[in-house]
Amino acid sequence: MASRLRKFGITAVSAAIGAGFVTWALDQKPPAYTVSSEAKAPPKRKSTLPPRTEQVKAIQSGQDYDVLIIGGGATGAGCALDSVTRGLKTALIEMDDFASGTSSRSTKLIHGGVRYLQKAILGLDYEQYRMVKEALEERANMLESAPHLAHPLPIMLPVYQWWQVPYYWVGIKCYDLVAGGRNVKSSYLLSKKEALELFPMLKKEKLCGAIVYYDGQQDDARMALAVALTAARHGATVCNHTEVTQLIKKPDENGNQVLCGAKCRDVITGKEFTVKAKCIINATGPFTDSIRKMDDPSVKSICCPSSGTHIVLPGYYSPEQMGLLDPSTSDGRVIFFLPWQRQTIAGTTDTPCEVTRTPAPTDDEINFILTEIKHYLNADVDVRRGDVLSAWTGIRPLVSDPNKDDTQSLARNHIVHVSKSKLITIAGGKWTTYRAMAEHTIDAAIKACNLKPERPESVTHLMKIEGGQGWTPTMYIRLVQDFGLECEVAQHLAKTYGDRAFAVAKMASLTGKRWPIIGNKIHPEFPYIDAEIKYGVREYAMNAVDMIARRLRLAFLNAQAASEALPAIVDIMGEELKWSKDEKEKQIKKARDFLNLEMGQQASTKTRDLALDLTNDEVSMYTKRFSLIDKDKKGFVSINDIRRALKGDKVRDQKSFGDADVSGEQLHDILKEIDTNMNGQVELDEYLQMMSAIKTGHVAYSRFAMMAEMEEQKQEAESLKKKITVDRSGGGL
């Protein structure tokens, strides 16, 4: 009893302190960075998007720019948009693709940070409070500027101890209060019964109730790309697959060496060229220090990289419109469990790491997330390793502030630093505040480099980004009625491209069916259609990874499905980009290497060391199925055996494998998913290992296993036909 009273006392005191602190904080002056209401309206954008060939030609032409931005993630794209809409001549270069790094590997949340507010209240930390306040303001801005890509998402916080109910309720209400008039929707308290109705998968034992609050959710890679394309429509030169090899300096009027441009290289063609600019902005996220040391090799590193891993599970793991927050995992971290594009995202971890261009999830990180979510799901949900459809790792660029004497402690918010040579570095921060970060960066650039913008203040808070201008929630109905698209496909196009969905639909090919009239899917389980590949090339996609990871999100949703769709995707891209047969094969190999390493396929197929977990009857059954495919009794199954089995079962194959005529590429895919010793054939022990892994949940699905089962069904059906019926036998001997 004393313990409960003590906990209740802590809750009451925390609530009183929190309410008092928030009241005081709201009465203070607004943050230093506010947008003047006198800012001019944003300029008009171009009706057509400049093709990439024009962008490359412009940046290689030797013309002078006011601002050159290095880095095409959320922050870099935001800086380009802010700069060009102020009237500054702007260029952006990215060594890989837009949002190819951390910006496409986030939790997909647009949030202020519930936990940051908790620390601000309990620690009476005004700086932390300001960070949350700014993020909540920017959350509202993102929801308004890109309504097709961002939407409110309710998130449930289940409570399993009664004293935590008032504690969490007060904290969440403070979150609403800090957002003020920019709040998404008000939070509310649920009883145990109501919580289970909204989230049936939730563990009900000892559940006291739940609190639901609202944050935003986005398609992060599409959002960053849309910001970059919006900058391009306003006149910015934006080039992906272009890297900086050297920074160029010249003496200013005082004899100091200042930056005046950069030597660059086109990664695709290898051509080297120089870009001249009055101001250079370093917005490279985890690679911040590499550009800073290119400017001055003697500077100390400020980036402290931390990896965050997420996994994707099937949609049935969570309700379609309700997320879940675990506020305190076994090691003190926070785990989100969120519906996203009809699947479920779970994450994240937080582990110190090295900076790399190819971050990969590990088995330990994946298993940690699976273990944590088991604590909140009921016994009917068997959390299996084989249900992991995709897994990825993003590198979070935590930074120490070089503007302060104490550079050991990490900055809680973003930092803008101006070097002696006038390199402007923007680092730290979070996805949600990308627009404010860009505004602060361009403010600093104008001051440090004496730039002369047409508009002295940012106007990006007034703008809709690419696709958001004419979007409405019911716009997809017009796509169905005007073009004859399948409803699911139309909804997907509207949510992905906004008012540009009509341009995509016009590029769709005829299906040859009564319905849908147009829109051939590139994979039967997802709403992506052929037209999106063609349109993706017009959105500056230059290789297969650009397409499957960032123009489409297939690699992030289901790595195996992405691998299956690759041949069709590469064929369409090949037509658009004039690829040779050899180039197509290279693209498929590079994309599959990406899926294996960076999207978790490599970690997901580590089943060869598992002990068999099969009964004697199951071993006999699977041995029989294997022998039916191995008709020549060789002791192994070859690619020709697989082709023969699929061809012989043509009708059934149409249900499971798409086209009746399975391509050679698909045949090799089926072989590779079970050929663990990589010798080009399947032995019985490999097949038994796969079936054991499926039984134990380490593997969720195998096309080879399905094919073997269908082969057995076909043999049984044929044997029944050969039996003499009672009528034919005369009813007796």
ZAFIKOL-724302 format. One line per field, with one value per residue (C-alpha): z, x negated, y negated; chain; residue in three letters. Coordinates in steps of 0.5 Angstrom, whole numbers. Layout:
N
w	[Z	...]
u	[X	...]
v	[Y	...]
cadena	[A	...]
residuo	[ALA	...]
% end
This chain:
733
w	[0	2	-5	-9	-5	-6	-14	-13	-10	-15	-21	-17	-16	-23	-26	-22	-24	-31	-31	-28	-33	-39	-37	-35	-42	-46	-43	-45	-52	-58	-61	-64	-71	-73	-79	-81	-83	-88	-92	-99	-102	-106	-113	-118	-120	-127	-130	-133	-129	-133	-135	-132	-138	-138	-130	-132	-138	-133	-127	-132	-136	-131	-130	-123	-117	-111	-107	-108	-103	-102	-100	-103	-97	-93	-90	-97	-101	-96	-97	-104	-104	-99	-103	-109	-107	-104	-111	-110	-116	-113	-115	-111	-112	-109	-109	-110	-110	-107	-100	-101	-94	-87	-90	-93	-87	-82	-77	-82	-76	-76	-69	-64	-59	-53	-49	-50	-47	-41	-40	-41	-36	-31	-32	-32	-39	-43	-49	-49	-49	-55	-59	-58	-59	-66	-68	-66	-71	-76	-76	-77	-83	-86	-86	-89	-94	-97	-95	-100	-97	-89	-85	-78	-74	-67	-63	-57	-51	-47	-39	-35	-28	-25	-22	-29	-32	-29	-30	-38	-38	-36	-40	-46	-45	-44	-51	-54	-50	-52	-59	-58	-64	-68	-65	-70	-65	-58	-54	-50	-45	-46	-42	-42	-46	-51	-52	-54	-59	-63	-62	-62	-62	-55	-49	-45	-38	-33	-38	-34	-40	-45	-48	-55	-58	-65	-69	-76	-81	-88	-94	-92	-99	-103	-99	-99	-107	-107	-104	-109	-115	-112	-112	-119	-121	-118	-122	-118	-121	-118	-120	-116	-118	-117	-112	-110	-110	-108	-105	-109	-105	-107	-103	-101	-100	-93	-96	-93	-96	-98	-102	-109	-112	-112	-117	-118	-122	-125	-122	-128	-134	-130	-133	-128	-128	-124	-120	-118	-112	-108	-102	-100	-96	-93	-91	-92	-85	-83	-88	-85	-83	-89	-92	-86	-87	-95	-93	-87	-85	-78	-76	-70	-72	-69	-72	-67	-72	-69	-73	-72	-75	-77	-79	-83	-81	-85	-84	-79	-74	-73	-74	-80	-77	-70	-68	-61	-57	-52	-48	-44	-47	-43	-44	-44	-51	-54	-59	-64	-68	-73	-79	-86	-93	-91	-87	-80	-78	-72	-69	-67	-64	-62	-63	-64	-71	-76	-82	-88	-95	-94	-87	-86	-81	-76	-74	-66	-68	-71	-66	-61	-64	-65	-57	-55	-59	-56	-50	-52	-57	-55	-55	-62	-65	-66	-67	-72	-75	-82	-82	-83	-90	-90	-85	-86	-82	-82	-79	-75	-75	-68	-67	-62	-63	-66	-64	-56	-52	-49	-56	-52	-51	-56	-59	-57	-63	-70	-71	-76	-76	-81	-82	-83	-90	-90	-91	-88	-84	-82	-78	-73	-72	-74	-80	-78	-77	-84	-86	-80	-81	-88	-86	-81	-86	-91	-86	-84	-91	-93	-87	-88	-95	-96	-101	-104	-104	-107	-101	-95	-91	-92	-95	-95	-90	-95	-100	-102	-105	-111	-112	-106	-110	-113	-108	-105	-101	-106	-112	-113	-115	-121	-123	-123	-127	-132	-133	-131	-126	-120	-114	-110	-115	-116	-108	-108	-114	-111	-104	-107	-113	-111	-117	-121	-121	-127	-131	-128	-130	-138	-138	-136	-141	-143	-139	-144	-139	-138	-131	-130	-137	-135	-130	-131	-124	-123	-117	-116	-108	-109	-113	-116	-124	-130	-131	-125	-127	-133	-129	-124	-130	-131	-123	-124	-123	-126	-123	-121	-114	-114	-117	-112	-106	-107	-113	-111	-104	-105	-103	-96	-96	-98	-100	-104	-108	-110	-112	-116	-119	-121	-128	-131	-127	-131	-138	-137	-135	-140	-145	-142	-141	-147	-143	-147	-145	-141	-137	-135	-132	-128	-126	-123	-120	-116	-114	-111	-108	-105	-102	-99	-96	-94	-94	-89	-94	-92	-85	-87	-90	-85	-84	-86	-79	-76	-73	-76	-73	-77	-75	-78	-82	-84	-87	-90	-93	-96	-98	-103	-105	-107	-111	-115	-117	-118	-124	-126	-119	-119	-112	-113	-117	-122	-126	-131	-126	-123	-130	-132	-125	-127	-134	-132	-127	-131	-129	-122	-123	-125	-118	-115	-120	-124	-131	-134	-137	-132	-134	-133	-128	-124	-124	-122	-116	-114	-114	-110	-105	-102	-105	-99	-101	-108	-113	-117	-115	-109	-105	-100	-94	-96	-98	-91	-88	-91	-89	-82	-82	-85	-79	-74	-76	-79	-86	-88	-95	-100	-108	-108	-102	-105	-112	-109	-105	-112	-115	-110	-111	-118	-118	-113	-118	-124	-120	-118	-125	-127	-121	-124	-122	-119	-125	-130	-125	-125	-118	-116	-118]
u	[0	-6	-9	-2	-1	-9	-7	-1	-5	-10	-4	-1	-7	-9	-3	-3	-10	-8	-2	-6	-12	-8	-3	-10	-13	-7	-7	-14	-17	-16	-22	-28	-26	-19	-16	-14	-7	-9	-13	-11	-7	-11	-13	-9	-12	-13	-8	-13	-18	-25	-28	-34	-38	-37	-39	-45	-47	-45	-50	-56	-55	-60	-55	-55	-50	-48	-48	-50	-48	-51	-46	-39	-36	-30	-35	-38	-32	-29	-35	-34	-27	-28	-33	-30	-24	-27	-30	-37	-40	-40	-44	-43	-48	-47	-52	-47	-39	-35	-33	-38	-40	-37	-31	-28	-30	-26	-20	-15	-13	-12	-12	-14	-17	-13	-19	-23	-17	-17	-25	-23	-18	-21	-28	-25	-29	-27	-31	-28	-21	-23	-25	-18	-14	-18	-17	-10	-9	-13	-8	-2	-6	-8	-1	2	-4	-3	4	3	-3	-2	4	6	5	8	2	4	0	3	2	1	1	6	2	-1	6	6	-2	-1	5	2	-4	0	5	-1	-3	3	3	-4	-2	4	8	3	5	8	13	14	12	17	17	20	22	19	25	25	17	18	24	19	13	15	8	6	5	11	8	7	9	12	13	10	9	9	6	4	-2	-3	-5	-9	-12	-19	-22	-17	-16	-24	-23	-17	-21	-26	-22	-18	-25	-26	-20	-21	-28	-33	-38	-38	-42	-42	-48	-53	-59	-63	-71	-74	-72	-75	-77	-79	-82	-76	-78	-81	-86	-82	-81	-73	-69	-67	-65	-67	-69	-64	-64	-58	-57	-54	-58	-64	-65	-68	-66	-66	-61	-62	-58	-58	-56	-56	-52	-54	-47	-50	-47	-52	-57	-57	-65	-67	-65	-68	-74	-74	-74	-79	-83	-84	-77	-75	-69	-62	-58	-56	-53	-47	-44	-36	-33	-26	-23	-16	-11	-5	1	5	0	4	10	10	11	8	1	-2	-8	-12	-15	-20	-23	-27	-33	-30	-29	-22	-19	-14	-9	-5	-1	-4	-2	2	-4	-6	-13	-16	-22	-27	-34	-39	-46	-53	-56	-61	-58	-57	-54	-51	-48	-45	-40	-43	-40	-41	-37	-31	-31	-31	-25	-21	-22	-20	-13	-12	-11	-5	-1	4	3	6	1	-5	-11	-15	-22	-20	-14	-19	-18	-23	-28	-33	-38	-38	-44	-42	-47	-47	-52	-56	-56	-62	-59	-60	-67	-64	-64	-63	-56	-51	-46	-39	-37	-40	-46	-48	-55	-59	-67	-72	-72	-64	-62	-55	-54	-47	-47	-43	-35	-30	-25	-19	-23	-27	-23	-25	-32	-33	-30	-35	-41	-39	-38	-45	-48	-45	-48	-55	-56	-53	-47	-42	-35	-29	-25	-29	-25	-23	-16	-16	-11	-6	-7	-4	-9	-9	-2	1	4	10	11	17	19	24	20	18	26	24	18	23	29	24	19	22	17	18	20	14	9	13	13	5	4	8	4	-3	-3	3	5	0	3	7	1	-1	5	5	-2	2	2	9	10	14	19	26	24	19	19	12	6	2	-1	-8	-7	0	0	-1	2	-4	-3	-7	-6	-10	-16	-16	-14	-19	-24	-22	-22	-30	-30	-37	-37	-33	-35	-32	-26	-24	-27	-24	-20	-16	-17	-17	-24	-22	-15	-17	-24	-22	-16	-21	-26	-20	-18	-25	-25	-19	-21	-28	-25	-21	-26	-31	-26	-26	-33	-36	-39	-43	-42	-48	-46	-39	-43	-48	-42	-38	-44	-46	-38	-38	-45	-42	-36	-40	-45	-41	-33	-35	-34	-41	-39	-32	-35	-40	-36	-42	-44	-37	-36	-31	-24	-20	-16	-18	-11	-13	-20	-16	-11	-16	-21	-15	-14	-21	-22	-16	-19	-26	-23	-30	-32	-38	-38	-37	-32	-35	-33	-30	-26	-23	-21	-18	-14	-11	-9	-6	-1	0	7	5	-1	3	6	-1	-6	-3	-4	-3	-10	-15	-21	-28	-30	-24	-26	-33	-30	-26	-32	-36	-31	-32	-39	-43	-50	-49	-51	-45	-41	-37	-38	-33	-37	-36	-29	-28	-31	-27	-20	-23	-24	-17	-14	-18	-17	-24	-21	-14	-14	-17	-15	-19	-15	-9	-11	-12	-6	-2	-6	-3	4	3	1	6	11	8	8	16	17	14	18	24	31	36	41	35	34	41	42	38	33]
v	[0	-5	-3	-5	-11	-13	-12	-16	-22	-22	-22	-28	-32	-31	-33	-39	-41	-39	-44	-49	-49	-49	-55	-58	-56	-58	-65	-66	-70	-65	-62	-67	-64	-66	-67	-74	-75	-80	-75	-76	-70	-65	-65	-61	-55	-52	-48	-42	-39	-40	-34	-31	-32	-40	-39	-36	-41	-47	-45	-43	-49	-53	-58	-62	-60	-64	-58	-51	-45	-39	-33	-31	-29	-32	-38	-39	-39	-44	-48	-48	-50	-55	-59	-58	-61	-67	-69	-66	-62	-55	-48	-42	-36	-29	-23	-18	-19	-24	-21	-15	-16	-17	-21	-14	-10	-14	-11	-15	-19	-27	-28	-33	-28	-26	-23	-30	-34	-29	-31	-38	-38	-33	-37	-44	-45	-51	-49	-42	-45	-50	-44	-40	-47	-48	-41	-41	-47	-44	-38	-42	-45	-39	-36	-42	-43	-36	-33	-27	-25	-26	-25	-24	-18	-16	-12	-8	-8	-2	-2	4	1	-3	-9	-10	-12	-19	-20	-19	-22	-29	-28	-27	-33	-37	-35	-37	-44	-45	-44	-50	-52	-47	-41	-35	-32	-32	-26	-21	-16	-9	-4	3	6	0	1	8	6	1	6	13	16	12	17	16	19	14	8	2	-2	-6	-13	-15	-21	-24	-25	-25	-20	-21	-17	-20	-18	-21	-27	-29	-27	-32	-38	-37	-37	-43	-46	-44	-47	-54	-54	-50	-46	-39	-33	-26	-22	-27	-28	-33	-31	-38	-45	-51	-57	-64	-70	-75	-83	-82	-76	-71	-64	-63	-58	-60	-53	-46	-40	-35	-29	-26	-19	-16	-18	-20	-27	-32	-39	-45	-49	-56	-59	-65	-60	-53	-49	-42	-38	-31	-28	-23	-25	-32	-31	-29	-35	-39	-36	-37	-44	-44	-37	-40	-40	-36	-31	-33	-27	-22	-17	-12	-7	-6	1	2	8	9	14	16	12	16	15	8	5	1	-6	-5	-5	-3	-6	-2	-8	-4	3	7	3	-4	-5	-7	-2	-4	1	-3	-1	-4	-2	4	7	6	2	4	0	-3	-1	-6	-3	-7	-5	-7	-12	-8	-8	-1	-1	6	9	15	21	19	12	15	20	15	11	18	20	13	13	20	16	12	17	23	30	31	27	31	27	30	29	31	26	20	18	13	9	3	-1	-9	-13	-18	-24	-26	-32	-36	-44	-47	-53	-52	-51	-44	-40	-33	-34	-32	-38	-36	-40	-42	-46	-51	-53	-58	-56	-61	-59	-61	-53	-53	-47	-44	-38	-34	-36	-31	-30	-34	-40	-40	-46	-50	-48	-50	-57	-58	-55	-60	-66	-64	-63	-70	-74	-70	-70	-77	-74	-79	-75	-78	-76	-77	-72	-65	-63	-56	-56	-58	-53	-47	-42	-37	-34	-38	-44	-40	-34	-32	-26	-24	-25	-18	-17	-21	-17	-11	-14	-18	-12	-6	-4	1	-3	-1	-3	-10	-11	-9	-14	-20	-19	-18	-23	-28	-32	-29	-22	-24	-25	-18	-15	-18	-14	-7	-1	2	9	12	14	12	9	5	2	-1	0	7	9	10	15	18	16	9	3	1	0	0	-7	-9	-6	-11	-17	-15	-16	-23	-24	-23	-16	-13	-6	0	-1	-9	-6	0	-4	-11	-12	-6	-3	4	5	3	6	13	15	21	18	13	18	22	15	13	16	13	6	6	8	2	-3	0	-2	-9	-10	-6	0	6	13	13	6	9	15	11	7	13	16	9	8	16	14	8	12	18	13	7	9	15	21	23	24	27	33	35	42	47	48	49	56	60	59	64	71	77	77	70	72	78	73	68	73	76	69	68	75	72	66	70	75	77	80	76	74	67	62	58	51	56	60	53	51	58	58	51	52	58	55	49	47	47	43	37	37	37	35	29	31	38	38	37	33	36	30	32	40	38	34	40	44	39	38	45	47	45	48	44	50	49	55	57	63	66	64	56	58	61	55	50	54	54	46	45	49	46	39	37	37	35	37	41	41	48	51	49	52	58	58	57	62	67	65	66	73	75	72	76	82	81	81	88	91	96	93	97	96	98	105	107	105	112	117]
cadena	[A	A	A	A	A	A	A	A	A	A	A	A	A	A	A	A	A	A	A	A	A	A	A	A	A	A	A	A	A	A	A	A	A	A	A	A	A	A	A	A	A	A	A	A	A	A	A	A	A	A	A	A	A	A	A	A	A	A	A	A	A	A	A	A	A	A	A	A	A	A	A	A	A	A	A	A	A	A	A	A	A	A	A	A	A	A	A	A	A	A	A	A	A	A	A	A	A	A	A	A	A	A	A	A	A	A	A	A	A	A	A	A	A	A	A	A	A	A	A	A	A	A	A	A	A	A	A	A	A	A	A	A	A	A	A	A	A	A	A	A	A	A	A	A	A	A	A	A	A	A	A	A	A	A	A	A	A	A	A	A	A	A	A	A	A	A	A	A	A	A	A	A	A	A	A	A	A	A	A	A	A	A	A	A	A	A	A	A	A	A	A	A	A	A	A	A	A	A	A	A	A	A	A	A	A	A	A	A	A	A	A	A	A	A	A	A	A	A	A	A	A	A	A	A	A	A	A	A	A	A	A	A	A	A	A	A	A	A	A	A	A	A	A	A	A	A	A	A	A	A	A	A	A	A	A	A	A	A	A	A	A	A	A	A	A	A	A	A	A	A	A	A	A	A	A	A	A	A	A	A	A	A	A	A	A	A	A	A	A	A	A	A	A	A	A	A	A	A	A	A	A	A	A	A	A	A	A	A	A	A	A	A	A	A	A	A	A	A	A	A	A	A	A	A	A	A	A	A	A	A	A	A	A	A	A	A	A	A	A	A	A	A	A	A	A	A	A	A	A	A	A	A	A	A	A	A	A	A	A	A	A	A	A	A	A	A	A	A	A	A	A	A	A	A	A	A	A	A	A	A	A	A	A	A	A	A	A	A	A	A	A	A	A	A	A	A	A	A	A	A	A	A	A	A	A	A	A	A	A	A	A	A	A	A	A	A	A	A	A	A	A	A	A	A	A	A	A	A	A	A	A	A	A	A	A	A	A	A	A	A	A	A	A	A	A	A	A	A	A	A	A	A	A	A	A	A	A	A	A	A	A	A	A	A	A	A	A	A	A	A	A	A	A	A	A	A	A	A	A	A	A	A	A	A	A	A	A	A	A	A	A	A	A	A	A	A	A	A	A	A	A	A	A	A	A	A	A	A	A	A	A	A	A	A	A	A	A	A	A	A	A	A	A	A	A	A	A	A	A	A	A	A	A	A	A	A	A	A	A	A	A	A	A	A	A	A	A	A	A	A	A	A	A	A	A	A	A	A	A	A	A	A	A	A	A	A	A	A	A	A	A	A	A	A	A	A	A	A	A	A	A	A	A	A	A	A	A	A	A	A	A	A	A	A	A	A	A	A	A	A	A	A	A	A	A	A	A	A	A	A	A	A	A	A	A	A	A	A	A	A	A	A	A	A	A	A	A	A	A	A	A	A	A	A	A	A	A	A	A	A	A	A	A	A	A	A	A	A	A	A	A	A	A	A	A	A	A	A	A	A	A	A	A	A	A	A	A	A	A	A	A	A	A	A	A	A	A	A	A	A	A	A	A	A	A	A	A	A	A	A	A	A	A	A	A	A	A	A	A	A	A	A	A	A	A	A	A	A	A	A	A	A	A	A	A	A	A	A	A	A	A	A	A	A	A	A	A	A	A	A	A	A	A]
residuo	[MET	ALA	SER	ARG	LEU	ARG	LYS	PHE	GLY	ILE	THR	ALA	VAL	SER	ALA	ALA	ILE	GLY	ALA	GLY	PHE	VAL	THR	TRP	ALA	LEU	ASP	GLN	LYS	PRO	PRO	ALA	TYR	THR	VAL	SER	SER	GLU	ALA	LYS	ALA	PRO	PRO	LYS	ARG	LYS	SER	THR	LEU	PRO	PRO	ARG	THR	GLU	GLN	VAL	LYS	ALA	ILE	GLN	SER	GLY	GLN	ASP	TYR	ASP	VAL	LEU	ILE	ILE	GLY	GLY	GLY	ALA	THR	GLY	ALA	GLY	CYS	ALA	LEU	ASP	SER	VAL	THR	ARG	GLY	LEU	LYS	THR	ALA	LEU	ILE	GLU	MET	ASP	ASP	PHE	ALA	SER	GLY	THR	SER	SER	ARG	SER	THR	LYS	LEU	ILE	HIS	GLY	GLY	VAL	ARG	TYR	LEU	GLN	LYS	ALA	ILE	LEU	GLY	LEU	ASP	TYR	GLU	GLN	TYR	ARG	MET	VAL	LYS	GLU	ALA	LEU	GLU	GLU	ARG	ALA	ASN	MET	LEU	GLU	SER	ALA	PRO	HIS	LEU	ALA	HIS	PRO	LEU	PRO	ILE	MET	LEU	PRO	VAL	TYR	GLN	TRP	TRP	GLN	VAL	PRO	TYR	TYR	TRP	VAL	GLY	ILE	LYS	CYS	TYR	ASP	LEU	VAL	ALA	GLY	GLY	ARG	ASN	VAL	LYS	SER	SER	TYR	LEU	LEU	SER	LYS	LYS	GLU	ALA	LEU	GLU	LEU	PHE	PRO	MET	LEU	LYS	LYS	GLU	LYS	LEU	CYS	GLY	ALA	ILE	VAL	TYR	TYR	ASP	GLY	GLN	GLN	ASP	ASP	ALA	ARG	MET	ALA	LEU	ALA	VAL	ALA	LEU	THR	ALA	ALA	ARG	HIS	GLY	ALA	THR	VAL	CYS	ASN	HIS	THR	GLU	VAL	THR	GLN	LEU	ILE	LYS	LYS	PRO	ASP	GLU	ASN	GLY	ASN	GLN	VAL	LEU	CYS	GLY	ALA	LYS	CYS	ARG	ASP	VAL	ILE	THR	GLY	LYS	GLU	PHE	THR	VAL	LYS	ALA	LYS	CYS	ILE	ILE	ASN	ALA	THR	GLY	PRO	PHE	THR	ASP	SER	ILE	ARG	LYS	MET	ASP	ASP	PRO	SER	VAL	LYS	SER	ILE	CYS	CYS	PRO	SER	SER	GLY	THR	HIS	ILE	VAL	LEU	PRO	GLY	TYR	TYR	SER	PRO	GLU	GLN	MET	GLY	LEU	LEU	ASP	PRO	SER	THR	SER	ASP	GLY	ARG	VAL	ILE	PHE	PHE	LEU	PRO	TRP	GLN	ARG	GLN	THR	ILE	ALA	GLY	THR	THR	ASP	THR	PRO	CYS	GLU	VAL	THR	ARG	THR	PRO	ALA	PRO	THR	ASP	ASP	GLU	ILE	ASN	PHE	ILE	LEU	THR	GLU	ILE	LYS	HIS	TYR	LEU	ASN	ALA	ASP	VAL	ASP	VAL	ARG	ARG	GLY	ASP	VAL	LEU	SER	ALA	TRP	THR	GLY	ILE	ARG	PRO	LEU	VAL	SER	ASP	PRO	ASN	LYS	ASP	ASP	THR	GLN	SER	LEU	ALA	ARG	ASN	HIS	ILE	VAL	HIS	VAL	SER	LYS	SER	LYS	LEU	ILE	THR	ILE	ALA	GLY	GLY	LYS	TRP	THR	THR	TYR	ARG	ALA	MET	ALA	GLU	HIS	THR	ILE	ASP	ALA	ALA	ILE	LYS	ALA	CYS	ASN	LEU	LYS	PRO	GLU	ARG	PRO	GLU	SER	VAL	THR	HIS	LEU	MET	LYS	ILE	GLU	GLY	GLY	GLN	GLY	TRP	THR	PRO	THR	MET	TYR	ILE	ARG	LEU	VAL	GLN	ASP	PHE	GLY	LEU	GLU	CYS	GLU	VAL	ALA	GLN	HIS	LEU	ALA	LYS	THR	TYR	GLY	ASP	ARG	ALA	PHE	ALA	VAL	ALA	LYS	MET	ALA	SER	LEU	THR	GLY	LYS	ARG	TRP	PRO	ILE	ILE	GLY	ASN	LYS	ILE	HIS	PRO	GLU	PHE	PRO	TYR	ILE	ASP	ALA	GLU	ILE	LYS	TYR	GLY	VAL	ARG	GLU	TYR	ALA	MET	ASN	ALA	VAL	ASP	MET	ILE	ALA	ARG	ARG	LEU	ARG	LEU	ALA	PHE	LEU	ASN	ALA	GLN	ALA	ALA	SER	GLU	ALA	LEU	PRO	ALA	ILE	VAL	ASP	ILE	MET	GLY	GLU	GLU	LEU	LYS	TRP	SER	LYS	ASP	GLU	LYS	GLU	LYS	GLN	ILE	LYS	LYS	ALA	ARG	ASP	PHE	LEU	ASN	LEU	GLU	MET	GLY	GLN	GLN	ALA	SER	THR	LYS	THR	ARG	ASP	LEU	ALA	LEU	ASP	LEU	THR	ASN	ASP	GLU	VAL	SER	MET	TYR	THR	LYS	ARG	PHE	SER	LEU	ILE	ASP	LYS	ASP	LYS	LYS	GLY	PHE	VAL	SER	ILE	ASN	ASP	ILE	ARG	ARG	ALA	LEU	LYS	GLY	ASP	LYS	VAL	ARG	ASP	GLN	LYS	SER	PHE	GLY	ASP	ALA	ASP	VAL	SER	GLY	GLU	GLN	LEU	HIS	ASP	ILE	LEU	LYS	GLU	ILE	ASP	THR	ASN	MET	ASN	GLY	GLN	VAL	GLU	LEU	ASP	GLU	TYR	LEU	GLN	MET	MET	SER	ALA	ILE	LYS	THR	GLY	HIS	VAL	ALA	TYR	SER	ARG	PHE	ALA	MET	MET	ALA	GLU	MET	GLU	GLU	GLN	LYS	GLN	GLU	ALA	GLU	SER	LEU	LYS	LYS	LYS	ILE	THR	VAL	ASP	ARG	SER	GLY	GLY	GLY	LEU]
% end
